[in-house]
Amino acid sequence: MYGVFQAYYATDIAQTSSASDISWIGSVQVFLLCFVGTIVGPVYDAGKCRHLLVVGTILSLLGMFTTSVCQSYWQLFLAQGVATGSGFGCLFLPGVTIVSQYFSTRKAFATGIASLGSGIGGVIYPIMWTRLQPQVGFGWATRIVAFVMLVTLIVPVVVLKPLIQPNSRRTLLDFKSFLDPPFVLFGGGILFGYMGIYVVFFYIQLYAQSRANVDSNLAFYLLAITNAGSIFGRILPNFVADIIGTLNVMSIVAFAAAIMSLSLLAIRNVPGIIVFCVLFGCFTGTFMSLPAPTTASLSAKHMSSLGARMSMAFMTAAIGSLVGSPIAGAILAQNGGENWNGLLIWAGVLMVITTACMLAARTAKLGFKLSAKA
């Protein structure tokens, strides 16, 4: 839900900071979600899943509650970026790992259903905060969101339990994987994909207000609309992936996301913006739910290093999510802070490169067999 904060900070608490600086808060949050989720792997493998859930809950709530009293950019960076992001990272690994243990088939579909939580939260939290903020102020609106998080996080702390305990500790890197072309190319796709998709998520509200003359009240709902679209993108593609292959689906949705990103250059009206948000959310939701099953599919002959490969894939995602949006903010700052064409071309080119990497990974794995499951 950081997109609503990006727009709010730009006109209030951090109005003296550039769009690039403000986007670092959300970028660091997403970076730590992915990065911490990999480095705590040995803790999870040691059977400390419950400990990770408790620590993640405490850090996430601490970050949100302290965000509610922040009055400067650096306070927001530490509270919402570092503390909350670290908490999310501790919660992330059990969430993506445990579900697949309970299914022998349709694992991609099961993972997609499990990932619906973030999509639904991405709809509810922005709307909740947007409706509350004018009535009770920034502080209490943020605290109420934190209280709702507290209630929902009690459930995984109590319920989540690994079905299988790992026999060995995972390593963070498997250098032999760098000699596996399909995996390396897929990693490149994840890097550029995560660089590109968050540009739109962070800036869609500001773009709608600046270029499409969308009313500020409606603009704050655009992120929720995008996340609503991502709900379908977390279920339908994952269902299809179990039939035609995860890499095939990733290639298709990456191409669609590239087309959508570039098409935003021509959208200057409210209906077009709303349709764009729904479709973009649908296509990019797959990037939240399918990388883990795709990594597992590419590691079928390297199962002994699956844990390390998962860590490497999500580290790549972490790096991409860290740098993509701040660079976009720096591009936007040109031409008096109105270089929207440059920002959207940046996002679109990143998704085009993502598509090329995914197709190259598929070709490296199977050759030019168009009908093969990949």
PyMOL commands that set and color helices and strands:
alter all, ss='L'
color gray80, all
select helices_A, chain A and resi 2-11+19-39+41-45+49-67+73-101+107-114+116-159+175-179+181-211+216-219+222-244+246-266+270-284+286-289+291-298+303-332+334-337+340-366
alter helices_A, ss='H'
color red, helices_A
deselect
rebuild
show_as cartoon
